[in-house]
Amino acid sequence: MSFPNTWYAQTSLPRAARSELNTVETCDICIIGAGIAGLTAALELTRRGKRVVILEAHQVAWGASGRNGGVVSPGWAEGSGAIRKKLGLEQARTLFRMSVEGVDIVRHNISELALSGCAPSAGTIRVKRYDDAAGVKSHIETMRRDFGYEVNFLDTAQVRERAHTVRYFQGVEDPNALHFHPLNYCLGLAMAIEAAGGEIFEHSKMLAWRHEGSDKVVETAQGSVHCQDLVFCAGGYGGLELQKLSRAYLPIATYVVLTEHLGDSIKNVLDSAAAFSDDRRASDYYRVVEGDRLLWGGRITTRNEQNEKALAAMLKADMVAVYPQLAPVRIELAWSGLMGYSTNKMPNLGLLEPGVWACTSFGGHGLNTGSICGRVIAEAVCGENRRYELFKPYLLDWNGGPFGRVAANAIYQSLKVMDFVQERFRG
Ligand SMILES: Cc1cc2nc3c(=O)[nH]c(=O)nc-3n(C[C@H](O)[C@H](O)[C@H](O)COP(=O)(O)OP(=O)(O)OC[C@H]3O[C@@H](n4cnc5c(N)ncnc54)[C@H](O)[C@@H]3O)c2cc1C
């Protein structure tokens, strides 16, 4: 399958063609999937002196990691409040700190490896679509008191100085978060892994795997890999070859569009270098790229709409609902991608059976979480610590089988109704 036609692909570093696996390889750890999770795990493992092979069904960062919104911020797809309710404050705090560590991993890799083309830019602003100064202040206080994390309050006037829309009220500014070019980041990680002795095979889908003594054997169409540990990092794109893991997540689609160059009139829309999102469950998220174009993401569906025209029309309507001044603006690119979501919205991270690991299902919050989970798996495989056990209460939740997509769609629709009711009666 060819590389998706995204803004990231159009502005990427040269993409080295890597060979397909057609030999029998032996290594310490075989990783399935070259997205941010698999690449981060591999990098962390090569740094620890391990021999690593990555098998990628398409190309490096062909999946969600090379085509997302590019926003790297703390937190998990599941909210901290819900995590706290399930696990208690201590564990929720530990998990939140790990999500911040994920942001730091990305920032650190960009600077330490001198990765080019990543264009990191600091700051996110999350806005309310209804007037709720007290609620926003209380959230900020909870983050400070319970999670030790400082973010800034923006009143409605400050939000509207930056985002020229009457749809928004108060906001939360996070100067520690960042946004960047995720495809170039992943390409940079891949080169660093290879420089450290790791191997990456493209167009090499894992078709099946089995135990052979204490080893695992992974089969592709033309070759095989013998390894001690096997790590599944297949995101929303894996299938039945993942065996029981394939029943523990649902592939959910989300969409991104890119406007034409707006010139100076971008300032009539957005006058800020921060990435914006609203705080609905089905949120819009967007940022300025190339100085005067909007890269706008939104919607979550179980139907992976591929028709570029239909996507452009759908997201344009969302944009204009917030910024009517964008009505005459042309959409120049539109694309979709799949995320793996478990029904509990937390990653499937941990030991599936001896030597077989899951590191997947990061949902729409995968850039920081895929990074920290890649590190946690590397630590686990090397016997350094057992941080992965924190995720045990979430591992391998059944996805509802053939009814899973129907269930997920029903949940999604009901969340949208809740957003509507909340805005209507609080706004
Ligand atoms: C449009 C979009 C916007 C998003 N925006 C954001 C955002 O702004 N911020 C954020 O934090 N998150 C965002 N996300 C979510 C984030 O991109 C993902 O959670 C994250 O990239 C998942 O990384 P991954 O490595 O688990 O999976 P992926 O990047 O999907 O990589 C999995 C790889 O595994 C390969 N694979 C699958 N099966 C096999 C097999 N059998 N053999 C070999 N290879 C296989 C696939 O080809 C794929 O390349 C967004 C997602 C999408 C789709």
Ligand as a Chemical Component Dictionary entry (heavy atoms), coordinates in Angstrom:
data_LIG
# 
_chem_comp.id                   LIG 
_chem_comp.type                 NON-POLYMER 
_chem_comp.pdbx_formal_charge   0 
_chem_comp.three_letter_code    LIG 
# 
loop_
_chem_comp_atom.comp_id 
_chem_comp_atom.atom_id 
_chem_comp_atom.alt_atom_id 
_chem_comp_atom.type_symbol 
_chem_comp_atom.charge 
_chem_comp_atom.model_Cartn_x 
_chem_comp_atom.model_Cartn_y 
_chem_comp_atom.model_Cartn_z 
_chem_comp_atom.pdbx_ordinal 
LIG C1  C1  C 0 -5.547 11.460 12.258 1  
LIG C2  C2  C 0 -4.973 11.226 13.626 2  
LIG C3  C3  C 0 -4.699 12.311 14.453 3  
LIG C4  C4  C 0 -4.132 12.095 15.726 4  
LIG N1  N1  N 0 -3.692 13.177 16.459 5  
LIG C5  C5  C 0 -2.967 12.969 17.596 6  
LIG C6  C6  C 0 -2.352 14.051 18.280 7  
LIG O1  O1  O 0 -2.396 15.195 17.844 8  
LIG N2  N2  N 0 -1.701 13.781 19.437 9  
LIG C7  C7  C 0 -1.589 12.510 19.942 10 
LIG O2  O2  O 0 -0.972 12.324 21.011 11 
LIG N3  N3  N 0 -2.124 11.455 19.283 12 
LIG C8  C8  C 0 -2.785 11.652 18.122 13 
LIG N4  N4  N 0 -3.297 10.586 17.425 14 
LIG C9  C9  C 0 -3.072 9.236  17.963 15 
LIG C10 C10 C 0 -1.633 8.771  17.715 16 
LIG O3  O3  O 0 -1.216 9.130  16.415 17 
LIG C11 C11 C 0 -1.580 7.242  17.882 18 
LIG O4  O4  O 0 -2.126 6.869  19.127 19 
LIG C12 C12 C 0 -0.121 6.743  17.845 20 
LIG O5  O5  O 0 0.554  7.284  16.738 21 
LIG C13 C13 C 0 -0.127 5.227  17.798 22 
LIG O6  O6  O 0 1.189  4.795  17.614 23 
LIG P1  P1  P 0 1.475  3.254  17.416 24 
LIG O7  O7  O 0 2.928  3.108  17.243 25 
LIG O8  O8  O 0 0.796  2.494  18.510 26 
LIG O9  O9  O 0 0.666  2.845  16.091 27 
LIG P2  P2  P 0 0.872  3.229  14.547 28 
LIG O10 O10 O 0 1.578  4.504  14.376 29 
LIG O11 O11 O 0 -0.457 3.081  13.889 30 
LIG O12 O12 O 0 1.870  2.113  14.025 31 
LIG C14 C14 C 0 1.514  0.761  13.942 32 
LIG C15 C15 C 0 2.266  0.155  12.779 33 
LIG O13 O13 O 0 2.113  -1.255 12.850 34 
LIG C16 C16 C 0 2.085  -1.759 11.528 35 
LIG N5  N5  N 0 1.493  -3.116 11.574 36 
LIG C17 C17 C 0 0.223  -3.456 11.895 37 
LIG N6  N6  N 0 0.086  -4.798 11.844 38 
LIG C18 C18 C 0 1.294  -5.306 11.491 39 
LIG C19 C19 C 0 1.796  -6.635 11.289 40 
LIG N7  N7  N 0 1.013  -7.719 11.388 41 
LIG N8  N8  N 0 3.103  -6.779 10.912 42 
LIG C20 C20 C 0 3.930  -5.678 10.782 43 
LIG N9  N9  N 0 3.503  -4.422 10.972 44 
LIG C21 C21 C 0 2.198  -4.232 11.337 45 
LIG C22 C22 C 0 1.265  -0.737 10.773 46 
LIG O14 O14 O 0 1.518  -0.785 9.366  47 
LIG C23 C23 C 0 1.710  0.570  11.418 48 
LIG O15 O15 O 0 2.721  1.226  10.662 49 
LIG C24 C24 C 0 -3.897 10.765 16.184 50 
LIG C25 C25 C 0 -4.217 9.680  15.369 51 
LIG C26 C26 C 0 -4.728 9.901  14.088 52 
LIG C27 C27 C 0 -5.035 8.715  13.222 53 
# 
loop_
_chem_comp_bond.comp_id 
_chem_comp_bond.atom_id_1 
_chem_comp_bond.atom_id_2 
_chem_comp_bond.value_order 
_chem_comp_bond.pdbx_ordinal 
LIG C1  C2  SING 1  
LIG C2  C3  SING 2  
LIG C2  C26 DOUB 3  
LIG C3  C4  DOUB 4  
LIG C4  N1  SING 5  
LIG C4  C24 SING 6  
LIG N1  C5  DOUB 7  
LIG C5  C6  SING 8  
LIG C5  C8  SING 9  
LIG C6  O1  DOUB 10 
LIG C6  N2  SING 11 
LIG N2  C7  SING 12 
LIG C7  O2  DOUB 13 
LIG C7  N3  SING 14 
LIG N3  C8  DOUB 15 
LIG C8  N4  SING 16 
LIG N4  C9  SING 17 
LIG N4  C24 SING 18 
LIG C9  C10 SING 19 
LIG C10 O3  SING 20 
LIG C10 C11 SING 21 
LIG C11 O4  SING 22 
LIG C11 C12 SING 23 
LIG C12 O5  SING 24 
LIG C12 C13 SING 25 
LIG C13 O6  SING 26 
LIG O6  P1  SING 27 
LIG P1  O7  DOUB 28 
LIG P1  O8  SING 29 
LIG P1  O9  SING 30 
LIG O9  P2  SING 31 
LIG P2  O10 DOUB 32 
LIG P2  O11 SING 33 
LIG P2  O12 SING 34 
LIG O12 C14 SING 35 
LIG C14 C15 SING 36 
LIG C15 O13 SING 37 
LIG C15 C23 SING 38 
LIG O13 C16 SING 39 
LIG C16 N5  SING 40 
LIG C16 C22 SING 41 
LIG N5  C17 SING 42 
LIG N5  C21 SING 43 
LIG C17 N6  DOUB 44 
LIG N6  C18 SING 45 
LIG C18 C19 SING 46 
LIG C18 C21 DOUB 47 
LIG C19 N7  SING 48 
LIG C19 N8  DOUB 49 
LIG N8  C20 SING 50 
LIG C20 N9  DOUB 51 
LIG N9  C21 SING 52 
LIG C22 O14 SING 53 
LIG C22 C23 SING 54 
LIG C23 O15 SING 55 
LIG C24 C25 DOUB 56 
LIG C25 C26 SING 57 
LIG C26 C27 SING 58 
# 
